[in-house]
Amino acid sequence: LFKYMADIEEQNETKFSNLDGRPKRRKQTKKKHLLKRSVDDKVIVQYNHYGVPVGDGVNDFRSYIGVLVRDNVSILYDDWQRVPLEIKDKLWEHLQ
């Protein structure tokens, strides 16, 4: 039994020896190239008949919305309906 436990511990040490103790995480997307656009350089977003954005640049558009929300809305709001209208209006102005 003791030999078996030692073998398991050795395998675990070998398996995890290259980790530095921190889990791998994704880096936050900032979409700086979209933030640097001038006011006159707007991207036209097309929508299908369901109101879903489609076409070129849709992934950048979705990511940009994510960046705006992450930077302007507290994580303490667990429901979009509870986010104050002033914050939503500010986000809408950025998207116009």
Summary of the structure (lengths in Angstrom):
residues: 96
radius of gyration: 22.9
end to end distance: 68.4
largest distance: 73.3
contacts: 148
relative contact order: 0.09
helix: 50%
strand: 4%
